Amino acid sequence: MGVIMLYAAGIREAIASNDLEKMKAVAEQAKQTVREQKDLHVALLELLDAIDKLKK
């Protein structure tokens, strides 16, 4: 199956495919991405905070 860009629409596309193997593969890739990017949501919050500070 190749690499699938992980974003909500890609994950939902896997769900809609009703293809169990595709769904499992996308789920594994998503779990790996979350493990590798575990601080992404924290970095985003820091960025949003920095933006808010500059707007004041």
C-alpha positions in Angstrom: 0.0 0.0 0.0 2.4 3.0 0.0 2.5 6.0 2.3 -0.7 7.8 2.9 -0.5 11.4 4.1 -2.1 11.4 7.4 -4.8 14.0 7.9 -8.4 13.7 8.9 -9.7 13.3 5.4 -7.2 10.5 4.6 -8.1 8.6 7.7 -11.8 9.0 6.9 -11.2 7.8 3.4 -9.7 4.6 4.8 -12.8 4.2 7.0 -15.1 4.8 4.0 -13.2 2.3 1.9 -14.5 -0.5 4.2 -11.2 -2.3 3.4 -10.0 -3.8 6.7 -6.4 -4.2 5.6 -6.2 -0.6 4.4 -7.8 0.6 7.6 -5.3 -1.4 9.7 -2.4 0.0 7.7 -3.6 3.6 8.1 -4.2 3.0 11.8 -0.6 1.7 12.2 0.8 4.6 10.3 -1.3 7.1 12.3 -0.1 5.5 15.6 3.5 5.8 14.5 3.1 9.4 13.4 1.5 10.2 16.8 4.5 8.6 18.6 7.0 10.5 16.5 5.2 13.8 16.7 4.0 13.5 20.3 4.8 17.1 21.1 3.2 18.6 18.0 0.1 19.7 19.8 2.2 21.3 22.5 4.2 23.2 19.9 1.0 24.3 18.2 -0.3 25.7 21.5 3.0 27.5 22.1 2.7 29.0 18.6 -0.8 30.2 19.1 0.2 31.7 22.4 3.1 33.6 20.8 0.7 34.8 18.1 -1.8 36.1 20.7 1.0 37.9 22.6 2.1 39.7 19.4 -1.4 40.7 18.5 -1.8 42.6 21.9 
